Amino acid sequence: MSNLADSSRPTRPAIAWIGLGIMGSPMAENLIKAGYAVTGYTLEADKLERLAAAGGTAATDIAAAVADADVVITMVPASPHVEAIAYGPDGILENAKSGALLIDMSSITPQTSIDLAKNAAEKGIRVLDAPVSGGEAGAIEAVLSIMVGGQQADFDAAKPILEALGKTIVLCGPHGAGQTVKAANQLIVAVNIQACAEAVVFLEKSGVDLPAALDVLGGGLAGSTVLARKKDNFANRDFKPGFRIDLHHKDMGIVTDAARTVGAALPVGSVVASLVASLRAQGDGGLDHSALLRGVERLSGYDLKD
């Protein structure tokens, strides 16, 4: 009787995961914990060893990773990286099977996602753009917010997989819509971090106990997920990257370009984009985006020990 019950269970799709960085590694591991078979590929050997130790299978290249996959998930830094892994004789589109579902969870330009969906369709491959918000902590805890662009039927098919990675999962519109919402997300986050950083310097220069102040601010209208997740970074000047300034600089370029295209003014966002670019130019691109605090400190006369 138990054998019959087991055989009647729907088979979980085989998953290929491309890109095992700060976000990709814990996300792939959460799928393994949820019972999915995950074959992964990335450029760093130690990340492949980590995947194997978690119960996944390390592939030697993209073609090998995606050959037998029902679902291919990509999580790489930017549009050029997505194009590099998707196209060409060794890429996903030439080696994934017809009917496979490609879920790109990278943060890239909306147009790149639209073009990818069009080119994949010619190969019989379905595509969703599904960027995320929540940072490294959200990836580890599987509580990411996932904003999706694509067809309803493909979203419905992907949702059980996405539910192993996040808590807020929303189809936002057609191809590219997920990336547009992610661009808006990055605008809000950057402005919020900058405001928090300015408040930290203001509070410290005023002689206020910083941890106490951040606690009470977090309980009022000034409270936010950004403040809750980053207040220890601010208080301890701990800028170990959860999401690097380099990547937020890329995302601010996406949102400012997209806003210009549709004729939307971003007066505050444009200033913060410049501040992110300035911090990066000063050599802080590899730090967490909470390091926007360092830019405010420099402007306020702090003697930073770089």
N, C-alpha and C positions, 0 to 999 in steps of 0.2 A: 504493500500500500504506500509506504514512504517513497519507494522508487518511482511510482507513478506520479506522486505529488512533485517530486524533484524534477522529473522530466517535463512536467507541465509548466514549470516556471519559465517566463520569458528569458531568453539568453541576453545577457548584458553585452552591449556593443564593445568591440575591441577598440582601444583608444591609442592613438599615436600622439605623443606630446613633443613639440619642437620648441626648445628654449627653456632652459632650467636655471634661470637666474634667481635673484632675491625673491621674486614673486612666483616664478614658474615652479621652482623645486617644491615648496610647501603645497602648492595647489595640486601638482601631480601626485604628491604623497597622500593628499586628502582623497583623491579618487581611488587610489590603491586601498586606503582604509575603508572606503565605501564598497569595495568588492569588485572594482573594475580592473581588468588586465590592461596595464599601461606599458607601452614600449616607447622609450624616449630617446631623443637625440639632442645634443648640444655640443658646443666646441670644447668645453672644459672637461677633461677626463675625470676630475674629482667630483663633478656634478653627476656624471654618469655612474660613478661608483656609489654616490649617495642614493641615487634612484634604485640601483640594484640592491643595495642594503635594505631599502624600504620595501622591497618585494616587486619592483618593476623589472623591466628588461631593457638593457642598454643596447642600442643599435649602433652600427658602424657608420651609417650615413642616413641622410633624409630618405632616400629611396627605400632602404631596408626598413626604416621605421614605419613608413606609411603604406607599404605594399599590401598588407593584409588588414589594414585598419578600416573599421566602419566609420569612425569619427577621428578627425585630425584636429588637434588643438595647437595653436601657435601663440607664443608669448615672448615677443622679441621687442627691442627698444624703440624702433622707429620705422617709418615707411620704407626706406631703402633696405632694411633688414627683411621686412615682409616680402618685398619684391624679390630679394635675393633667394629666399627659401621657397618661394612659390613658383617662380618661373625658371625656364631653362631645362635642359635635358635631365639634370639631377634634382630638379625641384619637385614640389608637391603635386602640381597639376599634371605633370607627365608621368608620375609614378603611383598616385593614389588611384584606387579602383573607381570606375564609374558608379555613381550612386552614393559615394561617400559624402559625409557632411564635414565641411571645413569650418571650424569656429576660430576666428582670429580674435584673441583677447588682448592683443597689443594696443597701444594708444598711438594712432596714426591719423593721417588726414582723412576726412570723409571721402574725398575723391579717390584716394588709394583703395578704400574699401569698395566703393562703387565699381571701380575698374576691375578689382579682383573678382568680384561676384560675376561680372559680365564674362570675363575670360574663363573662369571656372565652369560656368554654365555650358560653354562650348565643349568641355570635356565631360559633361554629365555630372559635375561635382557641385553640390549645393553649398552655399556660404552664408554664414552669419558674422557680422562684426559684433563683438561682445566685450568691449573694454570694461575695466573694473575700477572701483574706488575702494579704498580701505587700507592701502599700504601693506607693508610686510606683516604687521600684526593681524590685519584682516584676512590676509592670505593664510596665515598659520592657523587662525581660529575658525576659518571657513565661514566668515561673516561678511564677505565682500558684497558691495552693491554692484550689480551687473546690468549694464545698459546695452540693449541689444537692438541691432538693425537687421532686417531681413523679412522673410516670408513667415506667416503665422504657422504653417505646417512644420517648417523647419525648427522654429522656436519651440513648438510643442514637443517635437522629437528630442530636442536638446535639453529641455527643462530638467528632467531627472538628473542629468549630468551636472548641470549648472547648480542644482540644489545641493550638491555635495561640496560646492565651492563658495556659495554665498547665501545670503538671507533675503536680500531685496533684488529680485530678478524681474525686469520689466522690458517688454517689447516696445520700443520707442517709435518705431516707424520702419520705412523701407531701408534698403542697404545704405549705409552711411549715417543713418540716424543715431545709431549707438555712439559713433565717433563724435558726432556733433554734440550730443549730450555730455560725453566725456570731456570735450573741450570746455563746455560751460562749467563742468565740475572743477576742472583745473583752474579756471579763472576764479571761481569762488574760493577755492582752497588757498591759492596764492595770495589773494587780497586778505583773506582771514589770517593767514600766517603773518603777513606783513603788519597788520593791525595789532596782532598779539605781540609781535616783536617790539613795536613802538611803545606799546603799553608797558612791557617789561622794563625797557630802559627808563621810561618816565617814572615808573614806580620806584626803581632802584635809586635813581638820582634824587627822588623825593624822600628817601630814607625809610620807605615802607617795607615791612617784612614781606618778601616776594612770595614764598609758598603760601602764606596766609591770604595774601591778596588774590592769588590765582585761584585758591580754593573758593573764596566767596564770589569771585567773578564767575566761576564755573557754575554756580548755583542760581544765577540770575539770567537776565535776557542776553547778557554778553557770553553766556555759556555756549559751547559748540563742541562738536566732535573733534575739531582741530585743537581747541584748547585742552580738552580732556586727554587727547593722545599725545600732545606735544609739550604740556606744561613741565614735565620732568626734563625734557630736552632743554627747555629754556632755563629752568632753575639750575641744572647741573652742567650746562654748556656741553651736553652730550650730543654730538652731531654725527654719530655713527649712522651711515646711510640706511634708511628704510625706503626712502624715495629720494634720489639724488637731484641736486640742483641742476645738473646737466640735463636730466630728463624733463624737469619742470620747465627749463628754458626751451626745450624742444616743444613742449605742449603749449607754452605761451605764444610761440611762433604760430602754431596751428590755429589757436583761437583768434589771434589778431588778424591773420590772413583770412580766415573764414568769415570773420565779422566784417572785414573790408569788402569781401565779395558780396555779402548780402546787404551792405549799407547800414550796419549796426555800429553805433558809436560806443567805444569802450574807454571813456576818459580816465577812470581810475585804473582799469585793467592795463591800459597802455603804460601808465607810470610804473605799476608793479612789474610789468614785463621788462621795463628798462632796469629796474632795481635787481631783478633776477639775473639779467644779462651782465650787469655791473659786478655782481657777486661772483659770477662765473669767470669774468675777465680778471678778477683779483686772485684767482687760483682756488676758489672754494667749490668748484663744480662737482667734486666728488663727495661733498658732504651732504647730509640730509637737508631737505628744504627748510627745516626749522632753523638752519644756519642763516636765513635771512636776518636773524638777530644780529649777526656779525656785521652786516651792512649798516644797520642802525647804530650799532656801537661805534663803528668807524666814524660815521657822520656826527656822533655825539661826543667825540674826543676820547673814547676809550683807548688805552694802550694795549692792543691785542698782541698776544704772544703767538705768532704764526708758526 
